[in-house]
Amino acid sequence: MTDEPRLIGRKQAADYLGIGESTFSLWVANHKMPPAIAGTRKWDKRAIDARLDEISGIGIDDGPAETDLQKWRRERDARRAQGTG
């Protein structure tokens, strides 16, 4: 576990993201980043991380994984289409 605080101010949040404070403020205003915690001027690092994951598509479930049978059929069909199977 880290000793770094989970709640961070605007400058620390911008530094955490590698952007300027004005850009961070714009992202918050445009709902690209979460707002500060109500009644504070602090942001939750986990909320920032979650929003980044959402923006970059990390953790999105593309549906069930391909089964072994589905993989075999897909590969078989590809071979047949190439005339090698």
N, C-alpha and C positions, 0 to 999 in steps of 0.2 A: 504494500500500500504506500502511496506517495504522501509526502507531507505538504504538497501544494494544495491550496484551498480549492474547493469545488466551485465556489462562487467567485466571480472575477468582475472587475470594473470594465468600463468601456475601452480604455487604453489596453488593458491586458487582453480583453477579448479580441480586439483588432490585432494585437501582436500575435496572439494564439493562432489566428487565421492567416497571418502574414499579409495583412492589408492595412491601409491607413484608417485612422479613427473616423474621418469623414465618410469613407467608403462603408465602414461598418455601420455608421448611423444611417446611411442611405439604404443599406441592406435591411436594417431593422424596420425602417419606414416603409419599405416595399415588401415586407413580410418574407424576405429571403432568409432572414435570421429571426430567431424568436425574440420577443420583447424582454425587457428586464423583468425580474420577478416583482410582482405587484408590491408597491410601497418601498421599493429599494432602487438603487442604481447599480444593481449587480445582475450578472447573467450566470446561468448554470452551464458549466462546461458540457455536461451530458446532453442538455437540450441543444446546445450548439452542435455537438457531434451528431446527434440524431437528425438535425436538420441537414447537415452536410451529407449524411448517409442517404437521406431522402433525395436531395438534389442530385447526387452522383449516381443514384440507382443502386447503391449497396443495400443488400438485405431485401430487395424486392423479390418476391416469390414468383417465378415464371411458370408455376404450375408443377405438377408432379414430375419427378425425375423419370428418365427413360428406363424402362425395365430391360432386363437382359434379352427377353424375347423380342421386344420392340427394336432393340439395337441390332439383333441378328437379322430381323426382317428388313430393316433399313439397309444394312450392309449387303444382304442378299439381293435386294432390289437394285442397289447401285451396281453390283457385279453384273446382274442380268442386263441392265441398261447399257453397260459397256461391252456386253457380249462375251464376258469371261466367266460366266458362272451359270 
